[in-house]
Amino acid sequence: MLFAVRMTVNLPPDMDTDVRAATLAAEQEYAQRLQRSGEWLHLWRCAGQYANLSIFDVTDNDRLNDILWGLPLFPHMDITVTPLARHPSDIRVTKIAS
């Protein structure tokens, strides 16, 4: 199942610098591991914002939920999830002969 996920990060301004650095390092390792596994297909920065737009390809809603809750930055994020479906005008969609 494909999902578009927008994540906006809101780190507390008074967050301890060592905790911040450790959390960001853990987030990077976690995201890269999921990209290597093929579940986190795309990861784009939203220009001018501390936010990203990502595409996930996971088995079901529960798996996406587990991934998102596992993000080290999860407690500091606003997340919007959009399930995706193929568009019939996409030139990559295989057309079935009638």
C-alpha positions in Angstrom: 0.0 0.0 0.0 1.3 3.4 -0.9 1.1 6.4 1.4 2.2 10.0 1.1 3.3 11.3 4.5 4.1 14.9 5.3 6.1 15.3 8.5 6.7 18.7 10.1 9.3 18.8 12.9 8.8 21.1 15.9 11.8 20.6 18.1 11.6 22.5 21.4 13.9 25.6 21.3 15.3 24.7 24.8 16.1 21.1 23.9 19.4 20.0 25.2 22.0 20.1 22.4 23.3 16.6 23.2 19.8 15.1 23.2 19.1 17.0 20.0 22.2 15.6 18.3 21.5 12.1 19.4 17.9 12.2 18.4 18.7 13.6 14.9 21.4 10.9 14.5 19.0 8.1 15.5 16.3 9.6 13.1 18.8 9.5 10.2 19.8 5.9 10.9 16.2 4.8 11.2 15.1 6.6 8.0 18.0 5.2 6.0 17.4 1.7 7.2 13.8 1.9 6.1 14.9 3.3 2.7 17.3 0.4 2.2 14.4 -2.1 3.1 12.3 -0.5 0.3 9.5 0.6 2.7 10.4 4.3 2.6 10.5 4.9 -1.2 11.0 8.6 -1.4 12.1 11.4 1.0 12.0 15.0 -0.1 12.6 18.1 2.0 9.9 20.8 1.8 11.8 23.9 0.8 12.1 26.5 3.4 10.5 24.4 6.1 11.7 21.9 8.7 9.4 19.3 7.0 9.5 16.5 4.5 7.2 14.7 2.1 7.7 11.0 2.0 6.3 8.1 0.1 6.0 4.7 1.9 5.2 1.3 0.4 4.1 -0.9 3.2 1.9 -4.0 3.7 -0.9 -2.2 5.6 -2.0 0.7 7.8 -0.7 -1.0 10.9 2.8 -1.3 9.4 2.8 2.4 8.6 1.6 3.2 12.1 4.4 1.2 13.6 7.0 2.9 11.4 5.8 6.4 12.2 5.5 5.7 16.0 9.1 4.3 15.8 10.5 7.6 14.4 12.9 9.1 17.1 11.5 12.5 16.2 7.8 11.3 16.4 7.0 13.2 19.7 8.0 16.4 18.0 6.2 16.0 14.7 2.9 16.9 13.1 2.1 14.2 10.6 -0.4 14.0 7.8 -1.0 10.7 6.1 -2.7 10.3 2.7 -3.4 6.9 1.2 -2.5 6.8 -2.5 -4.2 5.1 -5.5 -3.2 4.8 -9.1 -4.5 7.5 -11.4 -6.0 6.3 -14.7 -4.2 9.1 -16.7 -0.8 8.1 -15.4 1.2 6.9 -18.5 2.9 4.2 -16.4 -0.4 2.5 -15.7 -0.8 -0.7 -17.7 -4.0 -0.4 -19.8 -6.2 -3.5 -19.9 -7.5 -4.2 -23.4 -11.2 -4.2 -23.6 
